[in-house]
Each structure stands twice: as structure tokens, then as C-alpha cells.
Amino acid sequence: MNKKGLIISFGVLVMIAFCSCALISNGQNLVYEKTFGSPYSEFRSNAIAVDNDGNIYITGRYEITMAYFKQVNGDYKYADTTMPSDTRLFVYKISNDGKLLQRKFLYALEGKDICITKDGNIAITGFVSRYRKENYSGDLTQGVYTALLNPNLDVIWQQIDSSKYNSVPQKIKETSDGNLIVIAHSLINKIEMSTYLTEDNTHDRFISINKSGKIIKDTTYEMVDIDYRKDDFLQVKPLYNPKARVLAPANLLYDVIETDKSFLFCGVCMGNTEGVSTGEGFFLMETDKNFNLKKTKSYHFNRDTEKYKDQNWGYNIALDEDKILLVGIAQYSHNRNMVICLDKNYDTLYTRHFDGYIFGQPKVIPLSNGDYFTCNRTDSNRIAINKMNDKGIIKKLELNTHHILDFTGGMCLKDNCLYITAVAKDSGIAATYLAKIKL
């Protein structure tokens, strides 16, 4: 579906930029830090990507505030008519030296992830919201939005991949065959636990899209028997084959990587293994290239000083030569973030804990020498970066910044530089934060 007519593009760029020549400890140079936003509206960044020319692309959620409306002669007017008056997905294009080159608003409520394709184009996923009469009373159905832009932010194609159920995308990546894969969380149904309590049943949704925007496969599931459960699996029926019955993992997935023969997904196992309540744990799932299930494995850990299980969520996965790195949170541990290193058989080689905010989404980036970087927000609203390996933390870094930051998982490595985006909350109106760090 091509909806170029729904694109809103503005030539006037409103930018608030703050620069700093501060340094990070241990000799890591902070090349610059900047914020981009508006005194009238919020720009909450979620994801970042850098192309081969060094241009930086950031996407997130644009939303107006009360400051957007001003009173003139008793009437309320828009304070800035160059920007939308509703909530939109935004895209920033920024030069490698930190100058804002372009800004675009797309027909979606929020940009959740962004990546650069092998052709140099920009792939974005987000979500839209619209009412459906057949949906739950008063509820809003969220569809998965995907778009492909060229480096000038012109739309090549865009579409809404709607379904009967609410779907919120988490990740978009290009596969080796040039197609795109989107991971989303899809609400299957609501269970009435009591007169006053309902519980959502959520499952993963994988959407495979070719270069032209055509959907190759959509694995939206529909619940068959809510009470049926075997180990970590629920019984569901695929919408594309209603007569089939499938055992689907009871989990939420957040990230994916591709190997020679399969996809590896990471996320959280939703709390029940072999009939015993074990709490939530890291979850790893392997499928073939058609998303047919091959293997699953969950990882559960005890709390630091107790016999009870911790609550662990996996947010990011990466390949480090012949090893697999999973990074996420450990809710009841003293150091609330952790890395699990696995071998090729998915057995645990070691785990490492590090400081981090419990509601953040930590990120891991492997280097070529067996070391890797982790990044997350701290409890003091700072961004902490750890250089780690199998021996533990080699260097512990923290951005020396005056900004109050909320890190949402936006980090990438390009040409020996780390690029980090976060939400700056200094003035009460959220702005997009960008830091470039030379390693």
C-alpha cells in the first residue's frame, strides 16, 4: 500500500542544540553531545542507525504539549504551524559532525526501530492506531507500520500491516536475501480473571517483507485453548491455516540475528517451565528461514542471596565470533543488568552482571577481538557504557553530561565510534539526545 499522500514533510527545522566538549573517563573522547527538539513539542527518540557516508538517522515519537497552543485575542492558535498538531513518527537526518540536515514526519504514531539496508536505504517500523468495531469495546487496534526511505528521506514505499489484534513492533532488520523482518508483539485476547481483573494474552508476530514492500509471510497467531499449556508452549492456530494446531512458545521476543541457516530470537520466557512456576527468564528461540520452529531454550537464575528465582528479561542478542551474547535485566540482583554468553549449542559459558536501570533496555555490541560494549541508563539518569569480556568488566565508563537522560536502547557502532541516542528531559519537554564517542 503506497500512502505518499499521507506523508507530511516540513522545510522549516526547529532545533535546540547544546554542545559539550566533556570527556568520558578512561580516555574515551566524547566528540559531541547534542539535543534536537522544539519548545512546543516532544521528540522522544527510540532508535538510531548510521549509513556508510556517516549520516545519522534517528526515529521516535513526536507529540505536542500544551505549549503548542497559544492564546491570541481570546482564541487559541498553533504556536508553530510547521509541525503537525497530532502525534507522529519522526525521522531525523543528521550529519556526522552533528548538524541537523532534515526532518520528516510519517503517517504513524511512533517510530520503534530503524536500520540501513545494503542498498543504502532506510527501513523503519512503528505503529499506527485506529478503531475497529469488532475489537474490544472502547479499545484501539494498533497495526504495524513499515516504510522504506531513500537517503534524502523520500518515501519509496510505506504500508500498514494490520491484523485483528493489537500489534506493537519491536525490531526491524534486513536479512541476507535483502528482505526485511519485523518482530512485533500481538495481543491475542483478554482473559477475564475476575469481575475487576483481565489479563492480556500476548504472542509474537513475525512479518517478512520484500524490497518492494510486499508481505512474504505474516505469522500472526490466534489462541485456540487458553488453558492448554505444555512446558513453555501454548496451543495456537495460525491465521493463514485455521485448521492447523501449533505449539507456540509462551514468550515475548525483542531482537533477532541471522546465522547461515537460521534466525535466533531473544526475549523473555513467561514464567512456567515443566509445570513448575519459575519466574520469568531469558528466552532463546531458533527457527529456520521460513520461521518454522527448530529449538527453544530458557535460562533461569536465582537471586543474589536467596533461593528464589530472579525475574530476567532478554532485550538484545549479538554474535561474537562463535559465541552468542544475550543482554537484559535481572530484576532482583544487586547489579540489575546482565550478559549471558552461550556456545554454539546454546549452553551457558558465563554470566556477568553490571549496573543499570531496571526499566531500561540494555544493548550489547561485540567487537572483533572478543570484547564487547554494553550500554544502559543508570538509576541516576546517566548513560553507562561497559567494555567487557569473559573476565568481566574491563572499563566502566559514564557519560559526563549535564543532561537528564532516559536511554531506550538506541546505540550503534560505526568506524570505531559509538553513536547513542536517548531522551533528554532537562526542561520538562522531551528532546532527542545524540552523543558521538570516539573509542
VOLUMLO-602648 format. One record per residue (C-alpha): residue in three letters; x negated, y, z. Coordinates in Angstrom, 1 decimal. Each point is the difference from the previous one (the first is absolute). Layout:
VOLUMLO-602648
['ALA', [X, Y, Z]]
...
END
This chain:
VOLUMLO-602648
['MET', [0.0, 0.0, 0.0]]
['ASN', [-1.6, 3.3, -1.1]]
['LYS', [1.1, 2.9, 2.1]]
['LYS', [-2.3, 2.8, -1.1]]
['GLY', [3.0, 2.3, 0.2]]
['LEU', [0.0, -0.5, 3.8]]
['ILE', [-3.5, 1.2, 0.4]]
['ILE', [-0.6, 3.4, 1.6]]
['SER', [-3.4, 1.5, -0.7]]
['PHE', [-1.0, 3.4, 1.3]]
['GLY', [-2.8, 2.2, -1.2]]
['VAL', [-0.3, 2.1, 3.1]]
['LEU', [-2.1, -1.7, 2.6]]
['VAL', [0.3, 1.0, 3.7]]
['MET', [-3.0, -1.1, 1.9]]
['ILE', [-1.4, 0.5, 3.5]]
['ALA', [-3.6, -1.1, 0.2]]
['PHE', [-2.3, -0.2, 3.0]]
['CYS', [-3.7, -0.9, -0.6]]
['SER', [-2.5, -1.2, 2.5]]
['CYS', [-3.7, -0.8, -0.2]]
['ALA', [0.1, -2.2, 3.1]]
['LEU', [-2.0, -3.3, 0.1]]
['ILE', [0.9, -3.4, 1.1]]
['SER', [-2.2, -1.7, 2.5]]
['ASN', [-2.8, -2.3, -1.0]]
['GLY', [-1.0, 2.1, -3.0]]
['GLN', [3.1, -0.5, -2.0]]
['ASN', [0.7, 3.2, -1.9]]
['LEU', [3.5, 1.4, -0.1]]
['VAL', [-0.2, 1.7, -3.5]]
['TYR', [3.3, 1.8, 0.6]]
['GLU', [3.4, -0.2, 1.6]]
['LYS', [3.0, 1.8, -1.3]]
['THR', [3.8, 0.2, 0.5]]
['PHE', [2.5, 0.5, -2.8]]
['GLY', [3.6, 1.1, 0.7]]
['SER', [2.5, 2.8, 0.4]]
['PRO', [1.2, 2.3, 2.8]]
['TYR', [3.6, -1.0, -0.9]]
['SER', [-0.2, -3.8, -0.7]]
['GLU', [-1.7, -3.1, 1.2]]
['PHE', [-2.4, -2.1, -2.2]]
['ARG', [-0.6, -3.3, 1.8]]
['SER', [-2.6, -2.1, -1.8]]
['ASN', [0.0, -3.8, 0.0]]
['ALA', [-2.5, -1.2, -2.6]]
['ILE', [-3.1, 1.1, -1.9]]
['ALA', [-1.9, -1.1, -3.1]]
['VAL', [-3.0, 1.3, -1.9]]
['ASP', [-0.6, -0.5, -3.8]]
['ASN', [-3.3, -0.5, -1.8]]
['ASP', [-0.3, 3.8, -0.6]]
['GLY', [0.1, 0.6, 3.7]]
['ASN', [3.5, 1.6, 0.0]]
['ILE', [2.1, -0.7, 3.1]]
['TYR', [3.6, -1.0, 0.0]]
['ILE', [2.2, 0.1, 3.1]]
['THR', [3.7, -0.9, 0.3]]
['GLY', [2.5, 0.2, 2.9]]
['ARG', [3.2, 1.7, 1.1]]
['TYR', [1.1, 3.6, -0.6]]
['GLU', [2.7, 1.3, 2.3]]
['ILE', [1.3, 3.5, 0.6]]
['THR', [0.2, 1.6, 3.5]]
['MET', [2.2, 2.8, 1.5]]
['ALA', [-2.7, 2.5, -1.2]]
['TYR', [1.0, -0.8, -3.6]]
['PHE', [3.2, 2.0, 0.5]]
['LYS', [-0.2, 3.7, 0.7]]
['GLN', [2.8, 2.5, 0.7]]
['VAL', [0.4, 2.9, -2.4]]
['ASN', [2.8, 2.5, 0.6]]
['GLY', [2.0, -2.6, 1.9]]
['ASP', [-0.5, -2.7, -2.6]]
['TYR', [-2.5, -2.9, 0.1]]
['LYS', [-2.4, -0.3, -2.9]]
['TYR', [-2.8, -2.4, -0.8]]
['ALA', [-3.4, 1.3, 1.2]]
['ASP', [-1.8, -1.7, -2.9]]
['THR', [1.9, -0.8, -3.2]]
['THR', [-3.0, -1.7, -1.6]]
['MET', [0.5, -3.1, 2.2]]
['PRO', [3.0, -2.4, 0.3]]
['SER', [2.7, 0.6, 2.5]]
['ASP', [0.3, -3.7, 0.9]]
['THR', [-2.3, -2.9, 0.9]]
['ARG', [-2.3, -1.2, -2.7]]
['LEU', [-3.0, -2.2, -0.8]]
['PHE', [-3.0, 2.3, -0.7]]
['VAL', [-3.3, -0.6, -1.7]]
['TYR', [-3.1, 2.2, 0.4]]
['LYS', [-2.9, 0.0, -2.5]]
['ILE', [-3.2, 1.4, 1.7]]
['SER', [-3.4, 0.5, -1.5]]
['ASN', [-3.0, -1.8, 1.6]]
['ASP', [-1.1, 3.2, 1.7]]
['GLY', [3.3, 0.4, 1.7]]
['LYS', [1.9, 2.5, -2.3]]
['LEU', [3.7, -0.6, -0.6]]
['LEU', [0.5, -0.5, -3.8]]
['GLN', [3.6, -1.0, -0.3]]
['ARG', [3.1, -1.0, 2.0]]
['LYS', [3.0, -1.9, -1.2]]
['PHE', [3.4, -1.0, 1.5]]
['LEU', [1.6, -3.3, -1.1]]
['TYR', [3.5, -1.4, 0.3]]
['ALA', [-0.4, -2.0, 3.2]]
['LEU', [0.1, 0.8, 3.7]]
['GLU', [-3.6, -1.0, 0.9]]
['GLY', [-3.2, -1.3, -1.6]]
['LYS', [-1.2, -3.0, 1.9]]
['ASP', [-3.1, -1.2, -2.0]]
['ILE', [-2.1, 1.0, -3.0]]
['CYS', [-2.7, -1.6, -2.1]]
['ILE', [-2.1, 0.6, -3.0]]
['THR', [0.4, -2.4, -2.9]]
['LYS', [-2.8, -1.3, -2.2]]
['ASP', [1.3, 2.4, -2.8]]
['GLY', [-0.5, 2.9, 2.4]]
['ASN', [3.7, 0.6, 0.6]]
['ILE', [1.7, 0.5, 3.4]]
['ALA', [2.5, -2.6, 1.3]]
['ILE', [2.2, 1.1, 2.8]]
['THR', [2.7, -1.8, 2.1]]
['GLY', [2.5, 1.6, 2.3]]
['PHE', [3.7, -0.3, 0.8]]
['VAL', [3.3, 1.6, -0.9]]
['SER', [3.2, 0.0, 2.0]]
['ARG', [3.6, 0.0, -1.3]]
['TYR', [3.3, -1.1, 1.3]]
['ARG', [1.7, -3.3, -1.0]]
['LYS', [3.6, -0.8, 0.8]]
['GLU', [-0.7, -3.7, 0.3]]
['ASN', [-2.8, 0.6, 2.5]]
['TYR', [0.5, 0.2, 3.8]]
['SER', [2.4, 2.7, 1.1]]
['GLY', [-1.8, 3.4, 0.1]]
['ASP', [-3.3, -1.5, -1.0]]
['LEU', [-2.3, 1.2, -2.7]]
['THR', [-1.6, -2.4, -2.5]]
['GLN', [-3.7, 0.6, -0.7]]
['GLY', [-1.4, -1.0, -3.3]]
['VAL', [-3.6, -0.5, -1.0]]
['TYR', [-1.3, 2.8, -2.2]]
['THR', [-3.0, -0.5, -2.2]]
['ALA', [-1.7, 2.4, -2.5]]
['LEU', [-3.0, 0.1, -2.2]]
['LEU', [-1.6, 3.4, -0.6]]
['ASN', [-2.9, 1.1, -2.2]]
['PRO', [-2.9, 1.9, 1.6]]
['ASN', [1.8, 3.3, -0.8]]
['LEU', [2.9, -1.3, 2.1]]
['ASP', [2.3, -0.3, -3.1]]
['VAL', [2.5, -2.9, 0.4]]
['ILE', [-0.7, -3.0, -2.2]]
['TRP', [3.0, -1.8, 1.5]]
['GLN', [1.9, -0.2, 3.2]]
['GLN', [2.8, -2.2, 1.3]]
['ILE', [2.1, -1.0, 3.0]]
['ASP', [-0.1, -3.7, 0.8]]
['SER', [3.2, -0.2, 2.0]]
['SER', [1.6, -3.0, 1.7]]
['LYS', [3.0, -0.8, 2.2]]
['TYR', [-2.2, 0.6, 3.1]]
['ASN', [-2.1, 2.8, 1.4]]
['SER', [-3.6, -0.3, -1.3]]
['VAL', [-2.9, 2.1, 1.2]]
['PRO', [-3.3, -0.5, -2.0]]
['GLN', [-3.3, -0.4, 1.9]]
['LYS', [-2.7, -0.5, -2.6]]
['ILE', [-0.7, 0.3, -3.8]]
['LYS', [-3.0, -1.6, -1.7]]
['GLU', [-1.1, -0.8, -3.5]]
['THR', [-0.7, -3.7, -0.7]]
['SER', [-2.7, -1.4, -2.3]]
['ASP', [2.4, -0.3, -2.9]]
['GLY', [0.8, 3.7, 0.1]]
['ASN', [3.4, -0.4, 1.6]]
['LEU', [1.1, 1.6, 3.2]]
['ILE', [1.2, -1.7, 3.2]]
['VAL', [2.1, 1.7, 2.7]]
['ILE', [0.6, -1.4, 3.5]]
['ALA', [3.2, 1.2, 1.7]]
['HIS', [2.0, -0.8, 3.1]]
['SER', [3.6, -0.9, -0.8]]
['LEU', [2.8, 0.0, 2.5]]
['ILE', [1.8, -3.3, -0.6]]
['ASN', [2.9, 0.5, 2.4]]
['LYS', [1.0, 1.0, 3.5]]
['ILE', [0.7, -2.5, 2.8]]
['GLU', [2.5, 1.0, 2.7]]
['MET', [-1.7, -1.0, 3.2]]
['SER', [2.8, 1.5, 2.1]]
['THR', [2.7, 2.7, -0.1]]
['TYR', [-2.6, 2.7, 0.4]]
['LEU', [-3.1, -1.6, -1.6]]
['THR', [-0.9, -0.9, -3.5]]
['GLU', [-3.3, -1.3, -1.3]]
['ASP', [-1.4, 0.4, -3.5]]
['ASN', [-1.2, -3.0, -1.9]]
['THR', [-2.8, 1.3, -2.3]]
['HIS', [-2.0, -1.9, -2.6]]
['ASP', [-2.8, 0.7, -2.5]]
['ARG', [0.6, 1.0, -3.6]]
['PHE', [-2.6, -0.3, -2.8]]
['ILE', [0.5, 1.9, -3.2]]
['SER', [-2.2, -0.7, -3.0]]
['ILE', [0.1, 2.8, -2.7]]
['ASN', [-1.9, 0.1, -3.3]]
['LYS', [-1.8, 3.0, -1.5]]
['SER', [3.2, 1.2, -1.7]]
['GLY', [2.0, 0.0, 3.2]]
['LYS', [1.9, -3.2, -0.8]]
['ILE', [0.7, -2.2, 3.1]]
['ILE', [-1.5, -3.4, -0.5]]
['LYS', [1.2, -1.5, 3.3]]
['ASP', [1.9, 1.1, 3.0]]
['THR', [0.0, -2.4, 3.0]]
['THR', [2.8, 1.6, 2.0]]
['TYR', [1.5, -2.7, 2.3]]
['GLU', [3.4, -0.4, 1.5]]
['MET', [0.6, -1.7, 3.3]]
['VAL', [1.8, -3.3, 0.0]]
['ASP', [0.1, -1.2, 3.6]]
['ILE', [-1.1, 2.4, 2.6]]
['ASP', [-0.3, -2.7, 2.6]]
['TYR', [-2.1, -2.3, -2.1]]
['ARG', [-3.7, 0.2, 0.9]]
['LYS', [-2.9, -2.3, -0.3]]
['ASP', [-3.3, 1.1, 1.5]]
['ASP', [-0.8, 3.4, -1.5]]
['PHE', [2.6, -0.3, -2.8]]
['LEU', [3.6, 1.1, -0.8]]
['GLN', [2.2, -1.7, -2.5]]
['VAL', [1.0, 2.5, -2.8]]
['LYS', [1.3, -0.2, -3.6]]
['PRO', [-1.7, 2.1, -2.8]]
['LEU', [2.4, 2.4, -1.6]]
['TYR', [-1.3, -1.1, -3.4]]
['ASN', [0.9, -3.6, 0.7]]
['PRO', [3.0, -0.1, 2.5]]
['LYS', [0.2, -3.8, 0.0]]
['ALA', [-3.5, -0.3, 1.3]]
['ARG', [-1.0, -0.3, 3.6]]
['VAL', [-3.4, 1.3, 1.0]]
['LEU', [-2.0, -0.1, 3.3]]
['ALA', [-1.3, 3.6, 0.2]]
['PRO', [-2.5, 1.2, 2.6]]
['ALA', [1.5, 2.0, 2.8]]
['ASN', [-2.3, 2.9, -0.1]]
['LEU', [-0.6, 3.6, -1.2]]
['LEU', [-2.9, 0.5, -2.5]]
['TYR', [-1.9, 3.3, -0.3]]
['ASP', [-2.9, -0.7, -2.4]]
['VAL', [-1.3, -2.2, -2.8]]
['ILE', [-3.2, -0.9, -1.8]]
['GLU', [-0.6, -2.1, -3.0]]
['THR', [-2.4, -3.0, -0.3]]
['ASP', [-0.9, -2.0, -3.1]]
['LYS', [3.0, -2.3, 0.3]]
['SER', [2.4, 1.6, 2.6]]
['PHE', [1.3, 2.9, 1.9]]
['LEU', [-0.7, 0.4, 3.7]]
['PHE', [2.5, 2.0, 2.1]]
['CYS', [-0.4, 1.1, 3.6]]
['GLY', [2.5, 1.2, 2.5]]
['VAL', [1.7, -1.1, 3.2]]
['CYS', [1.6, -3.3, 0.9]]
['MET', [3.3, 0.7, 1.8]]
['GLY', [-0.5, -1.9, 3.2]]
['ASN', [1.0, -3.7, -0.2]]
['THR', [-2.4, -2.8, -0.8]]
['GLU', [0.8, -3.7, 0.3]]
['GLY', [3.0, 0.7, 2.1]]
['VAL', [-2.0, 1.9, 2.7]]
['SER', [0.3, 3.7, 0.5]]
['THR', [-3.5, 1.3, -0.5]]
['GLY', [0.4, 3.7, -0.6]]
['GLU', [-0.8, 1.8, -3.2]]
['GLY', [-3.3, -0.9, -1.8]]
['PHE', [-2.2, 0.7, -3.0]]
['PHE', [1.4, -1.8, -3.1]]
['LEU', [-1.8, -1.1, -3.1]]
['MET', [1.9, -1.3, -3.1]]
['GLU', [-1.4, -1.4, -3.2]]
['THR', [2.0, -0.2, -3.2]]
['ASP', [-0.8, -0.8, -3.6]]
['LYS', [0.1, 2.7, -2.7]]
['ASN', [3.8, -0.6, -0.3]]
['PHE', [0.6, 0.6, 3.8]]
['ASN', [0.6, -3.7, 0.6]]
['LEU', [-0.9, -0.8, 3.6]]
['LYS', [-3.2, -2.0, 0.4]]
['LYS', [-1.0, 0.4, 3.7]]
['THR', [0.7, 2.0, 3.1]]
['LYS', [-1.9, 0.5, 3.2]]
['SER', [0.7, 2.0, 3.2]]
['TYR', [-2.5, 1.2, 2.6]]
['HIS', [1.0, 0.5, 3.6]]
['PHE', [-2.1, 1.3, 2.8]]
['ASN', [0.2, 0.3, 3.7]]
['ARG', [-0.1, 3.3, 1.8]]
['ASP', [-3.3, 1.1, 1.5]]
['THR', [0.5, -1.2, 3.6]]
['GLU', [3.3, -1.9, -0.2]]
['LYS', [1.2, -3.4, -1.2]]
['TYR', [2.8, 1.6, -2.0]]
['LYS', [-0.1, 0.6, -3.7]]
['ASP', [-0.9, 3.4, -1.4]]
['GLN', [2.1, 1.7, -2.6]]
['ASN', [-2.1, 0.3, -3.2]]
['TRP', [0.9, 1.7, -3.3]]
['GLY', [-2.1, -0.3, -3.2]]
['TYR', [0.0, 3.0, -2.2]]
['ASN', [-3.0, -0.2, -2.4]]
['ILE', [-1.9, -2.8, -1.8]]
['ALA', [-3.3, 0.1, -1.9]]
['LEU', [-2.5, -2.4, -1.5]]
['ASP', [-3.6, 0.2, 1.3]]
['GLU', [-2.0, -2.3, -2.4]]
['ASP', [1.2, -3.5, 1.1]]
['LYS', [1.8, 1.2, 3.1]]
['ILE', [3.4, 1.5, 0.6]]
['LEU', [0.6, 2.9, 2.4]]
['LEU', [3.3, 0.7, 1.6]]
['VAL', [0.5, 3.2, 2.1]]
['GLY', [2.9, 0.9, 2.2]]
['ILE', [1.2, 0.8, 3.5]]
['ALA', [-0.2, -1.9, 3.3]]
['GLN', [2.7, 1.6, 2.1]]
['TYR', [-1.0, -1.2, 3.5]]
['SER', [-3.8, 0.0, -0.4]]
['HIS', [-2.2, 2.7, 1.5]]
['ASN', [-1.3, 0.8, -3.5]]
['ARG', [3.2, 0.0, -1.9]]
['ASN', [-1.3, -0.6, -3.6]]
['MET', [-1.7, -3.1, -1.2]]
['VAL', [-1.7, -1.7, -2.9]]
['ILE', [0.2, -3.7, -0.8]]
['CYS', [-2.6, -1.5, -2.3]]
['LEU', [1.0, -3.2, -1.8]]
['ASP', [-1.9, -2.5, -2.2]]
['LYS', [1.2, -1.3, -3.3]]
['ASN', [2.2, -2.6, 1.8]]
['TYR', [1.7, 2.8, 2.0]]
['ASP', [-1.6, -1.2, 3.2]]
['THR', [-1.1, 2.7, 2.5]]
['LEU', [-3.7, 0.8, 0.1]]
['TYR', [0.2, 2.8, 2.5]]
['THR', [2.2, 2.8, 1.3]]
['ARG', [-1.0, 3.5, 1.0]]
['HIS', [2.0, 2.6, 1.9]]
['PHE', [-0.4, 3.8, -0.4]]
['ASP', [1.8, 3.1, 1.3]]
['GLY', [3.0, 1.2, -1.8]]
['TYR', [3.6, 1.3, 0.3]]
['ILE', [2.5, -2.7, 0.5]]
['PHE', [2.5, 1.5, -2.4]]
['GLY', [-2.6, 0.6, -2.7]]
['GLN', [-0.8, -2.1, -3.1]]
['PRO', [-3.7, -0.7, 0.1]]
['LYS', [-1.9, -0.4, -3.3]]
['VAL', [-3.1, -2.1, -0.9]]
['ILE', [-2.4, 0.5, -2.9]]
['PRO', [-2.8, -2.5, -0.6]]
['LEU', [-3.5, 1.0, -1.1]]
['SER', [-2.3, -2.1, -2.2]]
['ASN', [-2.3, -1.0, 2.8]]
['GLY', [2.4, -1.8, 2.3]]
['ASP', [0.8, 3.2, 2.0]]
['TYR', [3.3, 1.7, -0.1]]
['PHE', [1.8, 3.1, 1.1]]
['THR', [3.2, 0.2, 2.1]]
['CYS', [2.0, 3.1, 0.4]]
['ASN', [3.0, 1.0, 2.2]]
['ARG', [1.3, 2.8, 2.1]]
['THR', [-0.9, 0.1, 3.7]]
['ASP', [2.3, 0.7, 3.0]]
['SER', [-1.5, 3.6, 0.1]]
['ASN', [1.2, 0.7, -3.6]]
['ARG', [-3.4, -0.4, -1.5]]
['ILE', [-1.2, -2.2, -2.9]]
['ALA', [-2.4, -2.7, 1.1]]
['ILE', [-2.3, -1.8, -2.5]]
['ASN', [-1.9, -3.1, 0.9]]
['LYS', [-2.8, -1.6, -1.9]]
['MET', [0.2, -3.7, 0.9]]
['ASN', [-1.3, -3.5, -0.8]]
['ASP', [0.0, -3.5, 1.5]]
['LYS', [-2.1, 1.4, 2.9]]
['GLY', [2.6, 2.6, 0.9]]
['ILE', [0.0, 3.8, -0.3]]
['ILE', [-3.2, 1.4, -1.5]]
['LYS', [1.0, 3.6, 0.0]]
['LYS', [3.0, 1.7, 1.6]]
['LEU', [1.0, 3.2, -1.7]]
['GLU', [2.6, 2.6, 0.7]]
['LEU', [1.0, 3.0, -2.2]]
['ASN', [-1.1, 3.2, 1.7]]
['THR', [3.1, 1.9, -0.9]]
['HIS', [2.3, 2.6, 1.7]]
['HIS', [3.1, -1.5, -1.8]]
['ILE', [2.6, -2.0, 1.7]]
['LEU', [0.3, -3.1, -2.3]]
['ASP', [2.3, -2.9, -0.5]]
['PHE', [-1.8, -2.7, -2.2]]
['THR', [2.4, -2.0, -2.1]]
['GLY', [-2.4, -2.3, -1.7]]
['GLY', [-1.3, 2.2, -2.9]]
['MET', [-3.7, -0.8, -0.6]]
['CYS', [-2.1, -1.0, -3.0]]
['LEU', [-3.7, -0.3, -0.8]]
['LYS', [-1.5, 1.4, -3.2]]
['ASP', [-3.7, 0.6, -0.9]]
['ASN', [-1.3, -0.3, 3.5]]
['CYS', [2.6, 2.4, 1.4]]
['LEU', [3.0, -0.6, 2.2]]
['TYR', [3.2, 1.9, -0.8]]
['ILE', [2.6, 0.1, 2.8]]
['THR', [3.5, 1.6, 0.0]]
['ALA', [2.2, 0.5, 3.0]]
['VAL', [2.8, 2.2, 1.2]]
['ALA', [-1.2, 3.2, 1.7]]
['LYS', [2.4, 1.2, 2.7]]
['ASP', [-1.7, 3.2, 1.2]]
['SER', [2.7, 2.6, -0.6]]
['GLY', [3.1, -2.2, 0.6]]
['ILE', [0.5, -0.2, -3.8]]
['ALA', [-1.7, -3.2, -1.3]]
['ALA', [-2.6, 0.5, -2.7]]
['THR', [-2.2, -2.4, -2.1]]
['TYR', [-3.5, -0.4, 1.4]]
['LEU', [-3.0, -1.1, -2.1]]
['ALA', [-3.5, -0.8, 1.1]]
['LYS', [-3.0, -1.0, -2.2]]
['ILE', [-2.8, -1.7, 1.9]]
['LYS', [-3.4, -0.8, -1.6]]
['LEU', [-1.4, -3.2, 1.3]]
END
